[in-house]
């Protein structure tokens, strides 16, 4: 069975727009680069042609990757009235790092949207897995490479 990609509605739209761009605008640009490079003559010693073909390979690889995601996705519903306040995909969580006494805020998303440097973490990460299903007020221990790190969950928002 194919891997299921969990996406927010916004990320789904971004991927659909990217695929449209790649298949229309970008594909024509790369085809034009190849055509231009061919006009330079001998293909065996034509670095422009080699670069254009490499670019074409990257383009087709990215198109295949996006098509795979778009054929195996599940949209993360961000329902306010689901009755629970536990952490799930789409939740924004404020935690207190007990060791450094610092508050940090993270959004829990699917692996395709993760951007840890900007506080957007994957449900598949050790931190994301530790937070899922917990509630405000709970203590969480995350097994990090440098050893266990303790957090207190201060707030859960949708």
C-alpha positions as CSV (number, residue, x, y, z in Angstrom):
1,X,0.0,0.0,0.0
2,X,1.2,3.5,-0.9
3,X,2.3,5.9,1.9
4,X,-0.5,8.3,2.9
5,X,0.5,12.0,3.0
6,X,-1.3,14.1,5.5
7,X,-1.8,17.7,4.2
8,X,-3.6,20.8,5.4
9,X,-6.0,22.4,2.8
10,X,-3.4,25.2,2.3
11,X,-0.6,22.7,1.5
12,X,-2.9,20.8,-0.9
13,X,-3.6,23.9,-2.8
14,X,0.1,24.8,-2.9
15,X,1.0,21.4,-4.4
16,X,-1.8,21.5,-6.9
17,X,-0.6,25.0,-8.0
18,X,3.0,23.8,-8.2
19,X,2.1,20.8,-10.4
20,X,0.2,23.1,-12.8
21,X,3.2,25.4,-13.0
22,X,5.7,22.6,-13.5
23,X,3.6,21.0,-16.2
24,X,2.9,24.2,-18.1
25,X,5.4,27.0,-17.6
26,X,8.5,25.2,-16.4
27,X,8.2,22.3,-18.8
28,X,8.1,24.7,-21.8
29,X,11.1,26.6,-20.3
30,X,13.2,23.5,-20.1
31,X,12.2,22.3,-23.6
32,X,13.3,25.7,-24.9
33,X,16.7,25.3,-23.1
34,X,17.2,21.9,-24.7
35,X,16.2,23.3,-28.1
36,X,18.6,26.2,-27.8
37,X,21.5,24.0,-26.6
38,X,21.0,21.6,-29.5
39,X,21.5,24.5,-31.9
40,X,25.1,24.9,-30.6
41,X,26.1,21.8,-32.6
42,X,27.9,18.6,-31.5
43,X,26.0,17.2,-28.5
44,X,28.9,15.0,-27.3
45,X,30.8,18.1,-26.1
46,X,27.9,20.4,-25.4
47,X,27.8,21.3,-21.7
48,X,24.7,23.5,-22.2
49,X,22.9,20.5,-23.6
50,X,24.0,18.3,-20.7
51,X,22.8,20.9,-18.1
52,X,19.5,21.3,-19.9
53,X,18.9,17.5,-19.9
54,X,19.9,17.4,-16.2
55,X,17.4,20.1,-15.5
56,X,14.7,18.2,-17.4
57,X,15.5,15.1,-15.3
58,X,15.0,17.2,-12.1
59,X,11.8,18.6,-13.4
60,X,10.3,15.2,-14.3
61,X,11.4,13.8,-10.9
62,X,9.7,16.7,-9.1
63,X,6.5,16.2,-11.2
64,X,6.5,12.5,-10.3
65,X,7.0,13.3,-6.6
66,X,4.1,15.8,-6.5
67,X,1.8,13.5,-8.5
68,X,2.6,10.7,-6.0
69,X,1.7,13.0,-3.1
70,X,-1.5,14.2,-4.8
71,X,-2.6,10.6,-5.5
72,X,-2.1,9.5,-1.9
73,X,-3.2,12.3,0.4
74,X,-5.6,12.9,3.2
75,X,-6.6,16.4,4.1
76,X,-6.2,17.3,7.8
77,X,-9.5,18.7,8.9
78,X,-9.2,21.5,11.4
79,X,-12.5,21.2,13.2
80,X,-13.2,23.4,16.2
81,X,-16.2,21.3,17.4
82,X,-14.6,17.9,17.6
83,X,-15.4,17.8,21.3
84,X,-11.8,17.3,22.5
85,X,-8.9,19.4,23.4
86,X,-6.2,16.8,22.9
87,X,-3.3,17.4,20.5
88,X,-3.8,16.1,17.0
89,X,-2.7,17.0,13.4
90,X,-3.4,20.7,12.8
91,X,-3.1,21.7,16.5
92,X,-0.9,24.6,17.6
93,X,0.7,23.8,20.9
94,X,2.5,26.0,23.4
95,X,4.9,24.1,25.7
96,X,7.3,25.0,28.5
97,X,10.8,23.5,28.2
98,X,11.4,22.6,31.9
99,X,15.2,22.6,31.6
100,X,15.5,26.1,30.2
101,X,12.2,27.5,31.5
102,X,11.4,28.7,27.9
103,X,8.0,28.8,26.2
104,X,7.9,27.5,22.7
105,X,5.0,27.2,20.2
106,X,4.7,24.5,17.5
107,X,2.2,23.5,14.9
108,X,1.7,19.7,14.4
109,X,1.5,18.8,10.7
110,X,2.0,15.9,8.3
111,X,5.6,15.1,7.2
112,X,5.2,17.0,3.9
113,X,4.7,20.3,5.6
114,X,7.3,20.1,8.4
115,X,9.6,23.1,8.8
116,X,11.2,22.7,12.3
117,X,13.2,25.9,12.0
118,X,9.8,27.8,11.9
119,X,8.0,25.9,14.6
120,X,6.1,23.5,12.2
121,X,6.8,19.9,13.3
122,X,5.9,16.6,11.8
123,X,3.7,14.1,13.6
124,X,6.4,11.6,12.7
125,X,9.1,13.4,14.6
126,X,9.9,12.1,18.1
127,X,8.5,15.4,19.6
128,X,5.4,15.3,17.4
129,X,4.7,11.6,18.4
130,X,5.2,12.5,22.1
131,X,2.7,15.3,21.9
132,X,-0.1,13.6,20.0
133,X,-3.1,12.8,22.1
134,X,-1.9,14.8,25.1
135,X,-3.9,17.7,26.7
136,X,-3.0,21.1,28.2
137,X,-1.5,20.6,31.6
138,X,0.1,17.3,30.7
139,X,3.9,16.7,31.1
140,X,5.7,15.1,28.2
141,X,9.1,13.5,28.0
142,X,10.7,13.5,24.5
143,X,13.5,11.0,23.8
144,X,16.0,13.3,22.0
145,X,19.4,12.3,20.7
146,X,21.0,14.2,23.6
147,X,18.8,12.5,26.1
148,X,15.3,12.9,27.5
149,X,13.8,16.4,27.4
150,X,10.8,17.3,29.6
151,X,8.0,19.7,28.6
152,X,4.8,20.9,30.1
153,X,1.9,21.5,27.7
154,X,0.6,25.0,28.4
155,X,-2.0,25.5,25.7
156,X,-3.6,23.6,22.8
157,X,-5.3,25.5,19.9
158,X,-6.9,24.4,16.7
